């Protein structure tokens, strides 16, 4: 009986030890699951923060690109206005250039006609016409 009682005691002790070991393993497993859950939660939060940062950067880049586009459009307007002014100035001076050419042609014509104008017979004829006109 003593051996039998001893065996039962040892079995109970062994069962208690196994139960304690199983509980400790469950605690460890629960702690590991909790750590994993916390790690996943932190990873999700970090992913959200990263996504928010990416969105913020994208918005800032879009703003900068819009500003650059606006500046480019403004520069294009300035260039177009400058071209228009240059064309207007060219058109304004074009008639002056043409007038200068005509004046030059007139001078050449005068030079070629000058000997004829200064001739004696022409002078007499002019004087006669003056007398007729003036009465």
C-alpha positions in Angstrom: 0.0 0.0 0.0 2.8 2.3 0.8 4.2 1.9 -2.7 0.9 2.3 -4.2 0.2 5.5 -2.2 3.7 6.7 -3.0 3.1 6.1 -6.7 -0.2 8.0 -6.5 1.5 10.9 -4.7 4.2 11.0 -7.4 1.7 10.8 -10.1 -0.2 13.7 -8.5 3.0 15.7 -8.2 3.9 14.9 -11.7 0.4 15.9 -12.9 0.7 19.1 -10.9 4.1 19.8 -12.4 2.9 19.1 -15.9 -0.1 21.4 -15.3 2.1 24.2 -14.0 4.4 23.7 -17.0 1.4 23.8 -19.3 0.2 27.0 -17.6 3.6 28.6 -17.9 3.8 27.6 -21.6 0.4 29.1 -22.1 1.5 32.3 -20.3 4.6 32.5 -22.4 2.5 31.8 -25.6 0.0 34.5 -24.5 2.9 36.9 -23.8 4.4 36.2 -27.2 1.0 36.7 -28.9 0.6 40.0 -27.0 4.1 41.1 -28.1 3.3 40.1 -31.7 -0.1 41.9 -31.6 1.7 45.0 -30.2 4.4 44.7 -32.9 1.8 44.4 -35.6 -0.1 47.4 -34.2 3.1 49.5 -34.1 3.8 48.4 -37.6 0.3 49.4 -38.8 0.7 52.8 -37.0 4.1 53.3 -38.6 2.6 52.3 -42.0 -0.1 54.9 -41.4 2.4 57.5 -40.5 4.6 56.7 -43.5 1.5 56.9 -45.8 0.5 60.2 -44.3 4.1 61.5 -44.8 4.0 60.2 -48.4 0.6 61.9 -49.0 2.0 65.1 -47.5 5.1 65.0 -49.7 2.9 64.3 -52.7 0.7 67.3 -51.9 3.7 69.5 -51.4 5.2 68.3 -54.7 1.9 69.0 -56.4 1.8 72.5 -54.9 5.4 73.1 -56.1 4.6 71.7 -59.5 1.5 73.9 -59.8 3.7 76.9 -58.7 6.3 76.0 -61.4 3.6 75.6 -64.0 2.1 79.0 -63.1 5.6 80.6 -63.3 6.2 78.9 -66.6 2.8 80.1 -67.9 3.6 83.6 -66.7 7.0 83.5 -68.3 5.4 82.3 -71.6 3.0 85.3 -71.4 5.9 87.7 -70.8 7.8 86.2 -73.8 4.6 86.5 -75.9 4.1 90.1 -74.9 7.8 90.8 -75.6 7.5 89.3 -79.0 4.3 91.3 -79.7 6.1 94.5 -78.6 9.1 93.7 -80.8 6.7 93.2 -83.8 4.9 96.4 -83.0 8.2 98.2 -82.8 9.3 96.7 -86.0 6.0 97.6 -87.7 6.3 101.1 -86.3 9.8 101.6 -87.7 9.1 99.8 -91.0 7.5 102.9 -92.5 10.4 105.0 -91.3 12.8 102.7 -93.2 10.6 102.8 -96.3 10.5 106.6 -96.0 14.3 106.8 -95.7 14.6 104.7 -98.9 12.2 107.0 -100.7 14.1 110.0 -99.5 17.3 108.5 -100.7 15.7 107.8 -104.1 14.5 111.4 -104.3 18.0 112.7 -103.5 19.4 110.5 -106.3 16.7 111.8 -108.7 17.5 115.4 -107.7 21.2 114.9 -108.3 20.4 113.5 -111.7 18.0 116.3 -112.6 20.1 119.1 -111.1 22.1 120.0 -114.2 18.9 120.3 -116.2 17.3 122.5 -113.5 20.3 124.9 -113.5 20.5 125.3 -117.2 19.9 128.8 -118.7 17.0 127.9 -121.1 15.1 126.3 -118.2 15.7 129.3 -116.0 14.3 131.7 -118.7 11.3 129.5 -119.2 10.5 129.4 -115.5 10.9 133.2 -115.3 8.4 133.5 -118.2 5.9 131.2 -116.5 6.2 133.2 -113.3 5.4 136.4 -115.1 2.4 134.9 -116.7 1.1 133.5 -113.4 1.7 136.6 -111.4 0.2 138.8 -114.1 
